[in-house]
Amino acid sequence: MGLASTIKSNPRLKKITHKLIVGNARPRWWVRWFVTPLIHHRGKGSVIRRSARVDIFPFNKFSLGANATIEDFCTVNNGVGDVFIGDDSRIGLGSVLIGPVTVGKQVILAQNIVISGLNHTYTDVNVPIRLQKVTTDTIIIEDEVWIGANAVITAGVTIGKHSVVAGGAVVTKSIPPFSVAVGNPARVIKKYDFEKGEWVKV
């Protein structure tokens, strides 16, 4: 049995290990400085700006592709699910990515976007919401997508290749490839017609 399996199978050991790794909902300094750089992938030419808060834990996966950028004031967290960011993608100023999230290649995220694969349950009215369990559902943003400023992408959504999500949109359902979506909740208003060679209204 490997080390990870041993820890997971022993509740007391799991609790101790968790306290050693996690401090006030973020990785402890020694994890950020000495563990994360050794176990998580950073592609050649990738950039994480100085004021970005990148809370990357060793117990879930994280990958930043070649020439990808996480801009200032972003928050990226893999505490409840893996985070993958593809080559040549840019996470815009002040955006938030909470796993599980997969961002493809050549993706443009504008400013102050929230992409969260995490939800809190609230079913038991006798227990404060913050003490109830969390649920996760992977968000997939395929290659060449552009998401406008202040958009919100909710858990379980897939945004298809080369699609555009307008600024301020709230995406609660998956968007097909080669589409333009706007509004709250977001709806598709255009699709690319390959026979006509142009974008057409839906």
Backbone as CSV, one residue per row, in Angstrom:
resi,resn,N_x,N_y,N_z,CA_x,CA_y,CA_z,C_x,C_y,C_z
1,MET,0.846,-1.191,0.000,0.000,0.000,0.000,0.884,1.244,0.000
2,GLY,0.590,2.179,-0.902,1.377,3.398,-1.005,1.074,4.370,0.120
3,LEU,1.892,5.436,0.211,1.736,6.436,1.265,0.362,7.106,1.206
4,ALA,-0.056,7.516,0.000,-1.346,8.194,-0.145,-2.486,7.283,0.301
5,SER,-2.443,6.018,-0.092,-3.490,5.064,0.291,-3.516,4.840,1.801
6,THR,-2.332,4.783,2.408,-2.235,4.595,3.857,-2.876,5.765,4.589
7,ILE,-2.578,6.977,4.129,-3.145,8.176,4.758,-4.656,8.208,4.599
8,LYS,-5.141,7.930,3.391,-6.588,7.979,3.129,-7.366,6.924,3.912
9,SER,-6.742,5.796,4.176,-7.447,4.705,4.859,-7.453,4.850,6.385
10,ASN,-6.686,5.803,6.910,-6.594,6.002,8.357,-7.130,7.396,8.701
11,PRO,-8.366,7.496,9.248,-8.972,8.807,9.509,-8.114,9.730,10.381
12,ARG,-7.479,9.173,11.409,-6.652,10.000,12.301,-5.436,10.538,11.557
13,LEU,-4.778,9.672,10.810,-3.603,10.084,10.032,-3.995,11.083,8.942
14,LYS,-5.157,10.884,8.344,-5.663,11.799,7.318,-5.886,13.193,7.907
15,LYS,-6.469,13.243,9.113,-6.732,14.527,9.773,-5.429,15.246,10.110
16,ILE,-4.447,14.523,10.609,-3.145,15.117,10.957,-2.461,15.645,9.696
17,THR,-2.465,14.847,8.640,-1.833,15.250,7.380,-2.508,16.489,6.814
18,HIS,-3.839,16.524,6.876,-4.589,17.679,6.380,-4.193,18.946,7.138
19,LYS,-4.059,18.844,8.468,-3.659,20.015,9.266,-2.243,20.473,8.929
20,LEU,-1.382,19.533,8.605,-0.002,19.892,8.228,0.053,20.625,6.888
21,ILE,-0.846,20.262,5.980,-0.830,20.824,4.622,-1.653,22.099,4.516
22,VAL,-2.821,22.118,5.180,-3.781,23.216,5.010,-3.783,24.111,6.241
23,GLY,-3.655,25.425,6.003,-3.744,26.409,7.079,-4.682,27.521,6.676
24,ASN,-5.791,27.690,7.384,-6.761,28.749,7.104,-7.199,28.740,5.639
25,ALA,-7.600,27.588,5.158,-8.164,27.382,3.819,-7.189,27.617,2.676
26,ARG,-5.902,27.605,2.956,-4.910,27.701,1.882,-3.688,26.864,2.250
27,PRO,-2.862,26.507,1.259,-1.684,25.692,1.580,-0.737,26.433,2.518
28,ARG,-0.145,25.716,3.445,0.849,26.324,4.333,2.063,26.764,3.509
29,TRP,2.841,27.693,4.059,3.961,28.289,3.319,4.936,27.236,2.820
30,TRP,5.212,26.210,3.621,6.205,25.213,3.211,5.692,24.374,2.034
31,VAL,4.367,24.213,1.950,3.780,23.498,0.814,3.934,24.340,-0.449
32,ARG,3.616,25.641,-0.343,3.713,26.540,-1.502,5.148,26.657,-2.006
33,TRP,6.111,26.700,-1.111,7.500,26.934,-1.510,8.240,25.671,-1.931
34,PHE,7.975,24.570,-1.230,8.823,23.392,-1.428,8.137,22.182,-2.063
35,VAL,6.815,22.065,-1.924,6.126,20.887,-2.459,5.525,21.161,-3.831
36,THR,4.725,22.224,-3.911,4.025,22.549,-5.154,4.946,22.623,-6.370
37,PRO,6.092,23.326,-6.278,6.946,23.412,-7.470,7.492,22.060,-7.940
38,LEU,7.543,21.094,-7.039,8.112,19.789,-7.393,7.103,18.840,-8.030
39,ILE,5.826,18.982,-7.687,4.869,17.970,-8.140,3.879,18.447,-9.185
40,HIS,3.755,19.768,-9.391,2.794,20.275,-10.364,3.496,20.821,-11.590
41,HIS,2.856,20.633,-12.747,3.468,20.990,-14.027,3.305,22.465,-14.354
42,ARG,4.411,23.097,-14.737,4.405,24.464,-15.284,5.100,24.420,-16.627
43,GLY,4.371,24.771,-17.690,4.927,24.734,-19.032,5.938,25.839,-19.277
44,LYS,6.769,25.628,-20.265,7.793,26.607,-20.635,7.132,27.931,-21.017
45,GLY,7.673,29.022,-20.480,7.163,30.345,-20.798,5.889,30.720,-20.069
46,SER,5.395,29.854,-19.172,4.175,30.181,-18.423,4.487,31.237,-17.363
47,VAL,3.455,32.022,-17.017,3.642,33.131,-16.081,2.512,33.133,-15.058
48,ILE,2.881,33.228,-13.784,1.921,33.486,-12.714,2.316,34.822,-12.108
49,ARG,1.482,35.844,-12.285,1.813,37.185,-11.799,1.915,37.201,-10.272
50,ARG,2.698,38.136,-9.791,3.076,38.193,-8.390,1.898,38.286,-7.424
51,SER,0.869,39.057,-7.782,-0.239,39.242,-6.839,-1.353,38.209,-7.008
52,ALA,-1.171,37.234,-7.896,-2.167,36.165,-8.028,-2.112,35.265,-6.795
53,ARG,-3.264,34.823,-6.343,-3.318,33.882,-5.223,-3.542,32.492,-5.800
54,VAL,-2.504,31.709,-5.827,-2.569,30.368,-6.410,-2.476,29.357,-5.270
55,ASP,-3.631,28.900,-4.829,-3.719,27.951,-3.722,-3.756,26.536,-4.299
56,ILE,-2.563,25.996,-4.488,-2.421,24.693,-5.122,-1.979,23.678,-4.069
57,PHE,-2.810,22.671,-3.893,-2.553,21.637,-2.900,-1.952,20.401,-3.568
58,PRO,-1.153,19.637,-2.828,-0.514,18.460,-3.430,-1.441,17.277,-3.635
59,PHE,-2.610,17.271,-2.985,-3.486,16.103,-3.080,-4.405,16.130,-4.292
60,ASN,-4.402,17.217,-5.085,-5.121,17.260,-6.363,-4.170,17.763,-7.440
61,LYS,-4.550,17.586,-8.697,-3.655,17.925,-9.808,-3.778,19.390,-10.209
62,PHE,-2.663,19.918,-10.714,-2.629,21.261,-11.281,-1.628,21.260,-12.421
63,SER,-2.003,21.898,-13.530,-1.102,22.008,-14.666,-1.335,23.345,-15.350
64,LEU,-0.235,24.056,-15.633,-0.286,25.321,-16.361,0.511,25.130,-17.641
65,GLY,-0.140,25.284,-18.787,0.474,24.988,-20.074,1.548,25.977,-20.487
66,ALA,2.249,25.645,-21.553,3.304,26.499,-22.100,2.719,27.840,-22.523
67,ASN,3.426,28.907,-22.176,3.057,30.287,-22.544,1.686,30.718,-22.012
68,ALA,1.164,30.002,-21.032,-0.097,30.406,-20.399,0.193,31.431,-19.306
69,THR,-0.812,32.273,-19.006,-0.625,33.344,-18.022,-1.793,33.387,-17.045
70,ILE,-1.461,33.491,-15.766,-2.435,33.796,-14.721,-2.137,35.219,-14.278
71,GLU,-3.063,36.135,-14.568,-2.823,37.563,-14.342,-2.942,37.959,-12.869
72,ASP,-2.575,39.216,-12.589,-2.642,39.755,-11.235,-4.045,39.652,-10.652
73,PHE,-4.085,39.463,-9.328,-5.312,39.457,-8.522,-6.232,38.284,-8.820
74,CYS,-5.755,37.286,-9.555,-6.550,36.065,-9.772,-6.478,35.174,-8.539
75,THR,-7.457,34.288,-8.430,-7.431,33.216,-7.444,-7.622,31.903,-8.190
76,VAL,-6.691,30.983,-7.966,-6.789,29.647,-8.564,-6.663,28.646,-7.428
77,ASN,-7.628,27.719,-7.323,-7.659,26.809,-6.180,-8.040,25.403,-6.646
78,ASN,-7.188,24.436,-6.311,-7.465,23.035,-6.654,-7.802,22.208,-5.419
79,GLY,-8.234,22.873,-4.346,-8.490,22.182,-3.087,-9.566,21.120,-3.156
80,VAL,-10.576,21.304,-4.014,-11.649,20.303,-4.113,-11.697,19.637,-5.485
81,GLY,-10.775,20.012,-6.387,-10.771,19.397,-7.710,-9.615,19.878,-8.549
82,ASP,-9.197,19.038,-9.480,-8.056,19.342,-10.343,-8.290,20.612,-11.165
83,VAL,-7.197,21.332,-11.449,-7.246,22.505,-12.315,-6.207,22.324,-13.413
84,PHE,-6.659,22.359,-14.664,-5.769,22.261,-15.815,-5.972,23.477,-16.701
85,ILE,-4.883,24.159,-17.049,-4.938,25.329,-17.928,-4.037,25.038,-19.117
86,GLY,-4.580,25.105,-20.331,-3.863,24.688,-21.522,-2.866,25.717,-22.043
87,ASP,-2.106,25.302,-23.041,-1.093,26.145,-23.667,-1.703,27.429,-24.221
88,ASP,-0.950,28.530,-24.064,-1.295,29.826,-24.674,-2.630,30.395,-24.192
89,SER,-3.095,29.967,-23.030,-4.334,30.513,-22.477,-4.012,31.611,-21.468
90,ARG,-4.952,32.543,-21.315,-4.746,33.677,-20.410,-5.928,33.791,-19.458
91,ILE,-5.619,33.791,-18.160,-6.620,33.974,-17.116,-6.572,35.450,-16.721
92,GLY,-7.609,36.220,-17.067,-7.593,37.669,-16.958,-7.619,38.193,-15.527
93,LEU,-7.269,39.454,-15.377,-7.178,40.126,-14.087,-8.382,39.852,-13.189
94,GLY,-8.101,39.459,-11.948,-9.146,39.314,-10.954,-10.082,38.132,-11.133
95,SER,-9.757,37.219,-12.026,-10.638,36.062,-12.253,-10.422,34.990,-11.198
96,VAL,-11.426,34.140,-11.033,-11.397,33.081,-10.025,-11.638,31.740,-10.710
97,LEU,-10.743,30.769,-10.461,-10.909,29.395,-10.942,-10.851,28.468,-9.746
98,ILE,-11.956,27.780,-9.471,-12.009,26.806,-8.394,-12.346,25.461,-9.019
99,GLY,-11.460,24.480,-8.847,-11.624,23.198,-9.493,-12.834,22.424,-8.997
100,PRO,-13.191,21.374,-9.713,-12.517,20.858,-10.905,-12.831,21.673,-12.171
101,VAL,-11.755,22.138,-12.816,-11.866,22.954,-14.021,-10.788,22.543,-15.013
102,THR,-11.178,22.402,-16.286,-10.226,22.188,-17.364,-10.396,23.309,-18.377
103,VAL,-9.327,24.057,-18.601,-9.310,25.142,-19.580,-8.429,24.686,-20.734
104,GLY,-8.952,24.743,-21.949,-8.214,24.261,-23.117,-7.096,25.186,-23.555
105,LYS,-6.663,25.005,-24.792,-5.593,25.815,-25.374,-6.165,27.063,-26.037
106,GLN,-5.357,28.139,-26.047,-5.720,29.381,-26.749,-7.023,29.983,-26.219
107,VAL,-7.282,29.822,-24.926,-8.498,30.370,-24.306,-8.201,31.771,-23.774
108,ILE,-9.161,32.687,-23.963,-9.041,34.035,-23.418,-10.129,34.221,-22.367
109,LEU,-9.718,34.436,-21.116,-10.653,34.815,-20.069,-10.403,36.284,-19.771
110,ALA,-11.425,37.110,-19.878,-11.284,38.538,-19.597,-11.200,38.753,-18.085
111,GLN,-11.648,39.904,-17.600,-11.463,40.275,-16.202,-12.648,39.845,-15.330
112,ASN,-12.309,39.508,-14.073,-13.310,39.268,-13.018,-14.328,38.174,-13.361
113,ILE,-13.858,37.134,-14.004,-14.710,35.976,-14.320,-14.662,34.998,-13.152
114,VAL,-15.786,34.381,-12.837,-15.824,33.345,-11.807,-16.175,32.017,-12.469
115,ILE,-15.267,31.052,-12.299,-15.467,29.701,-12.836,-15.282,28.743,-11.668
116,SER,-16.368,28.168,-11.192,-16.280,27.346,-9.990,-17.001,26.018,-10.170
117,GLY,-16.242,24.932,-10.027,-16.811,23.590,-10.061,-17.329,23.142,-8.709
118,LEU,-17.341,24.062,-7.730,-17.730,23.773,-6.349,-19.104,24.361,-6.035
119,ASN,-19.887,23.616,-5.286,-21.153,24.110,-4.750,-21.286,23.694,-3.295
120,HIS,-21.974,24.497,-2.503,-22.305,24.136,-1.128,-23.720,23.570,-1.106
121,THR,-23.929,22.535,-0.317,-25.293,22.043,-0.139,-25.956,22.837,0.979
122,TYR,-27.277,22.876,0.958,-28.022,23.674,1.935,-29.298,22.947,2.371
123,THR,-29.351,21.643,2.130,-30.588,20.878,2.325,-31.029,20.787,3.775
124,ASP,-30.083,20.716,4.706,-30.430,20.574,6.124,-30.532,21.953,6.764
125,VAL,-31.755,22.394,7.053,-31.963,23.743,7.600,-31.540,23.850,9.066
126,ASN,-31.197,22.723,9.700,-30.753,22.736,11.089,-29.239,22.874,11.212
127,VAL,-28.548,22.887,10.082,-27.085,22.987,10.066,-26.690,24.191,9.226
128,PRO,-25.794,25.058,9.734,-25.346,26.179,8.908,-24.791,25.691,7.571
129,ILE,-25.052,26.434,6.505,-24.630,26.018,5.161,-23.131,25.769,5.107
130,ARG,-22.343,26.604,5.773,-20.886,26.447,5.702,-20.398,25.126,6.308
131,LEU,-21.244,24.487,7.148,-20.866,23.221,7.763,-21.394,22.008,7.005
132,GLN,-22.201,22.240,5.975,-22.713,21.127,5.187,-21.706,20.742,4.114
133,LYS,-21.869,19.560,3.568,-20.898,19.056,2.595,-20.919,19.872,1.303
134,VAL,-19.826,19.788,0.584,-19.750,20.453,-0.715,-19.895,19.397,-1.813
135,THR,-20.348,19.857,-2.973,-20.428,18.990,-4.137,-19.561,19.609,-5.235
136,THR,-19.090,18.786,-6.139,-18.288,19.275,-7.255,-18.777,18.661,-8.560
137,ASP,-18.589,19.413,-9.641,-18.906,18.922,-10.977,-17.988,19.657,-11.947
138,THR,-17.266,18.925,-12.752,-16.216,19.492,-13.591,-16.739,20.478,-14.625
139,ILE,-16.047,21.606,-14.744,-16.284,22.583,-15.800,-15.226,22.365,-16.872
140,ILE,-15.657,22.298,-18.130,-14.723,22.141,-19.249,-14.891,23.324,-20.189
141,ILE,-13.794,24.025,-20.408,-13.771,25.114,-21.378,-12.852,24.654,-22.500
142,GLU,-13.424,24.385,-23.656,-12.643,23.810,-24.750,-11.755,24.867,-25.417
143,ASP,-10.944,24.425,-26.371,-9.951,25.286,-27.020,-10.588,26.507,-27.686
144,GLU,-9.838,27.612,-27.673,-10.128,28.832,-28.448,-11.370,29.590,-27.985
145,VAL,-11.827,29.332,-26.779,-13.003,30.030,-26.242,-12.598,31.420,-25.762
146,TRP,-13.515,32.375,-25.902,-13.342,33.722,-25.355,-14.514,33.993,-24.420
147,ILE,-14.202,34.309,-23.162,-15.227,34.625,-22.171,-15.053,36.075,-21.734
148,GLY,-16.122,36.869,-21.847,-16.077,38.289,-21.540,-16.072,38.578,-20.048
149,ALA,-15.741,39.822,-19.718,-15.591,40.264,-18.330,-16.858,40.027,-17.511
150,ASN,-16.639,39.662,-16.235,-17.704,39.512,-15.236,-18.669,38.362,-15.506
151,ALA,-18.303,37.442,-16.376,-19.141,36.260,-16.606,-18.993,35.289,-15.437
152,VAL,-19.999,34.448,-15.263,-19.988,33.401,-14.243,-20.272,32.077,-14.939
153,ILE,-19.404,31.093,-14.692,-19.573,29.753,-15.270,-19.825,28.794,-14.121
154,THR,-20.952,28.114,-14.126,-21.337,27.274,-12.990,-20.898,25.821,-13.172
155,ALA,-20.924,25.084,-12.081,-20.433,23.701,-12.041,-21.133,22.820,-13.068
156,GLY,-20.348,21.938,-13.704,-20.892,20.953,-14.630,-21.056,21.411,-16.057
157,VAL,-20.705,22.670,-16.341,-20.914,23.242,-17.670,-19.727,22.939,-18.582
158,THR,-20.021,22.688,-19.858,-18.994,22.608,-20.899,-19.244,23.731,-21.897
159,ILE,-18.193,24.471,-22.218,-18.283,25.506,-23.246,-17.487,25.008,-24.441
160,GLY,-18.179,24.821,-25.556,-17.595,24.196,-26.735,-16.538,25.045,-27.430
161,LYS,-15.760,24.388,-28.248,-14.638,25.000,-28.959,-15.044,26.258,-29.730
162,HIS,-14.172,27.262,-29.672,-14.283,28.506,-30.442,-15.614,29.232,-30.200
163,SER,-16.127,29.096,-28.970,-17.349,29.817,-28.621,-17.016,31.110,-27.902
164,VAL,-18.003,32.015,-27.877,-17.870,33.303,-27.201,-18.974,33.409,-26.162
165,VAL,-18.573,33.773,-24.935,-19.538,34.048,-23.874,-19.437,35.535,-23.573
166,ALA,-20.544,36.248,-23.713,-20.543,37.700,-23.551,-20.278,38.110,-22.109
167,GLY,-19.752,39.318,-21.947,-19.518,39.867,-20.625,-20.791,39.875,-19.804
168,GLY,-20.671,39.502,-18.518,-21.813,39.514,-17.612,-22.740,38.322,-17.723
169,ALA,-22.478,37.416,-18.648,-23.351,36.247,-18.805,-23.199,35.297,-17.622
170,VAL,-24.263,34.589,-17.306,-24.234,33.547,-16.279,-24.562,32.232,-16.967
171,VAL,-23.555,31.388,-17.100,-23.703,30.151,-17.875,-24.075,29.011,-16.938
172,THR,-25.307,28.534,-17.058,-25.809,27.451,-16.202,-26.007,26.145,-16.965
173,LYS,-25.922,26.223,-18.306,-26.050,25.027,-19.152,-24.938,25.056,-20.193
174,SER,-24.582,23.888,-20.694,-23.473,23.786,-21.653,-23.765,24.557,-22.935
175,ILE,-22.698,25.093,-23.521,-22.768,25.871,-24.753,-22.119,25.053,-25.867
176,PRO,-22.797,24.862,-27.006,-22.202,24.064,-28.086,-20.991,24.767,-28.698
177,PRO,-20.147,24.008,-29.412,-19.013,24.623,-30.115,-19.492,25.657,-31.134
178,PHE,-18.635,26.634,-31.405,-18.875,27.651,-32.439,-20.206,28.380,-32.221
179,SER,-20.402,28.837,-30.974,-21.624,29.548,-30.604,-21.282,30.852,-29.906
180,VAL,-22.254,31.772,-29.889,-22.159,32.999,-29.105,-23.308,32.985,-28.109
181,ALA,-22.974,33.136,-26.819,-23.991,33.085,-25.768,-23.986,34.374,-24.965
182,VAL,-25.175,34.839,-24.595,-25.330,36.083,-23.839,-26.403,35.905,-22.767
183,GLY,-26.379,36.783,-21.754,-27.493,36.906,-20.834,-27.389,36.091,-19.564
184,ASN,-28.458,36.214,-18.737,-28.564,35.529,-17.462,-29.994,34.983,-17.328
185,PRO,-30.166,33.666,-17.429,-29.148,32.662,-17.764,-28.735,32.778,-19.231
186,ALA,-27.505,32.377,-19.512,-26.966,32.535,-20.867,-27.749,31.696,-21.876
187,ARG,-27.951,32.285,-23.047,-28.601,31.570,-24.148,-27.805,31.825,-25.423
188,VAL,-27.851,30.882,-26.326,-27.111,30.990,-27.588,-27.892,31.884,-28.543
189,ILE,-27.211,32.910,-29.083,-27.878,33.806,-30.038,-27.298,33.685,-31.448
190,LYS,-26.102,33.105,-31.572,-25.493,32.902,-32.892,-24.746,31.587,-32.924
191,LYS,-24.685,31.001,-34.119,-23.847,29.823,-34.353,-23.122,30.013,-35.678
192,TYR,-21.975,29.389,-35.786,-21.244,29.484,-37.053,-21.782,28.439,-38.019
193,ASP,-22.163,28.879,-39.205,-22.667,27.992,-40.257,-21.518,27.708,-41.221
194,PHE,-21.012,26.487,-41.190,-19.850,26.144,-42.013,-20.192,26.102,-43.499
195,GLU,-21.433,25.798,-43.838,-21.827,25.799,-45.263,-21.857,27.217,-45.822
196,LYS,-22.372,28.165,-45.038,-22.426,29.557,-45.482,-21.108,30.285,-45.237
197,GLY,-20.322,29.765,-44.292,-19.051,30.418,-43.958,-19.233,31.699,-43.193
198,GLU,-20.295,31.744,-42.328,-20.546,32.959,-41.551,-21.318,32.635,-40.280
199,TRP,-21.296,33.607,-39.356,-22.066,33.492,-38.120,-23.522,33.862,-38.418
200,VAL,-24.445,33.027,-37.955,-25.861,33.282,-38.221,-26.644,33.320,-36.909
201,LYS,-27.676,34.160,-36.876,-28.529,34.246,-35.681,-29.354,32.988,-35.535
202,VAL,-29.553,32.620,-34.282,-30.344,31.427,-33.963,-31.811,31.820,-33.851
